[in-house]
Amino acid sequence: MTLIRGYNLVLGVTLCLAAFLAIGSMAHGMSRYAEEPEDVWLLAFWAAFLTPLAALCLANGLCRRLAGSIWLRAGNLLAVSAIWLIVIIGQTDPVIVVAGALTVLGPLPALFLSQTRAAAEQGS
């Protein structure tokens, strides 16, 4: 349990930094928007994807009471589904595959742990 919470905290901070870097890089990309607008749109996509994922990982790591919350379970399930979808789409890029595998290790164990905890609470 502590290992999963600790990994989620580290992952959440790392994803926050990545989202801030994507947002910061958009300023440079806007200066060249006329030449390459795809760069700005791609950075905007990553910033919009990484920000809620970072918040979810931080919630998984910080909030012990929220672990059984239906909203957090649904968020973890949605995050796992979105990560695997991006990995399937970008499977030719090894960076996407490795990053997706490292990132899914945050919400997936938290999802399994919350399901196990909910089942244990119903049984007792």
N, C-alpha and C positions, 0 to 999 in steps of 0.2 A: 504494500500500500504506500509506504513512504517513498519507495523507489519510483513508483508511477507518478506520485504527486511531485517529487523532485524533478523528474524528467519533463513533466508538463510545465513546471515553472521555468526551467532552462529553455525549453522549446518556445514558450510564450514570449520570453524576453528576446530570444533570437529572432522570432517572427516579427516582433515589434520593431526591432532594429532594421530588419529587411524591408518592412513597410515604410519606415521613415526614409530609408535610402531610396526606395522607389519614388516616393513623393518628392524628395530632394532632387533626384535626377530628372524629374519632369520639368523643372525650371530650365535646365540645360537643353532638354529636348524641345521645349517650346521655342527656343531661339532658332531652331532648325526645323520648325514645324512645316514650313512650305516645301522643304526638300524631302523630309521623311516623316510623315504624320503617323506611320505605323509604330514608330518608337514611342511616341507619346501615348498612343492608345494601349500599347502593350504594358507600359509602366503603370498606366491608370488601372488596367485590369489586375495586375499583380498587387498594387496597393489596395484595391477594393477586395481582393481575395484574401490577402494576408492579414489585414486588420481584424476582421471578425474571427479569423482562425486563431490569431494571437490572443484575442480576448477570451475565446473559448478555452484555450490551453491554460491561460492564467486562472480562469474560473475553476478548471479541473484541479489545478495545483493548490489554489488558495482556500477554496471553500469546501470544507469537509462535510458540512450539512447539506450542501447542494448536490452531493453525489447521488442521492436518490431522487432528485427532482426530475420530473418528466420532461421539463424543458431542456435541462442539461443533457439528458439521455437522447432526446430528439436532436439537439444540436450536435452531439457527438456522432450520431448516426448520419446526419446530413453531411458533416465534415468528412467522415470516412468515405461516404459515397462520392463527394465532390473531389476528394484527393485521388481516389482510384479512377475517376473519370478523366481527370487531367493526366494521370499516368498512362492510361490507355491511349488517349489522344496523342501524347508526346512520347510514345514508347521508342521512337527512333533516336531520341536524344538521351544519352546516358545520364546526364545531369538531372533531368526531370525524373527519371526512374529512381535514382538514388535519393534525391531530395524528397520525392513522394514516399519512398519507403521509410525514411527517417522521420518524416512529418506524421505519417499515419500511426507511428508508435506512440503518439500522444493521446489522441482521442480513442483509438481502438481498445487499449487496455482499460482506459477509464470507462468506456462503454460496457465492457465485459464485467468490470468490477462493480459498476452500478447495477447491472442486471443480477449479479450474484448476491449483492447486498439486499436488493429488493426481494429476491426469492427467499433469502434467509429471514427477512423481517416478516414475510407473509407466513412462513412455516412456523414461526415461534409465537 
